[in-house]
Amino acid sequence: MHAVLVQAVAGNAVIAKTPTEGGVACLALASALAAREGVPLTLLGGSAGS
């Protein structure tokens, strides 16, 4: 999450992949808190595969 925030604050577009061993809730919470503080951040979700 640290690298995501550094890039977002620098004005770069960032895509974060959720960890395969869990961590979705932590990433969602961190993204929500960052967005609440005004960091231009959007979290997208989806499933892999076709």
N, C-alpha and C positions, 0 to 999 in steps of 0.2 A: 504494500500500500504506500510505503514511503516513496518509492520511485514514481508511482502514479501521481501522487500529490505534487512532487517536484516538477514533473512535466506539465501538469495541468496549470500550476501557478505560473510557469514560464510561458504559458499561452499555446502549448502544443496539444494536438489531439492525442488522446491516449485510449488504447483498448486493453482491458485487463481480462485475463482468462482466470476463471475460478479454479482453485486447486482441485485435483482429482480426489484427494483424500479428505474431502470436506472443506470447510472454511467459507462456504457460500454465505452463511449468516453473518460471519465476521466482516466479509467484504461488503455485504449489503449495508450493515450498520455503519461501517466507516464511510461508505459513499454517501449515505443519508446525512451523516453528521457534517461531512465536508460540504455537501450541497446546501445544508442549512446555514452554514457560515459564509456562503457566497462564492465558494470555489465552483467554477463552471464544470460540473461533473455530472455525467449521466451513466447509469448502470443498465446495461442491456442483458437480457437473459435469453436462453434458448437451449435446445437439445442438439446434440451432435448426431451425425448420421443423416441418411437420406431415406 
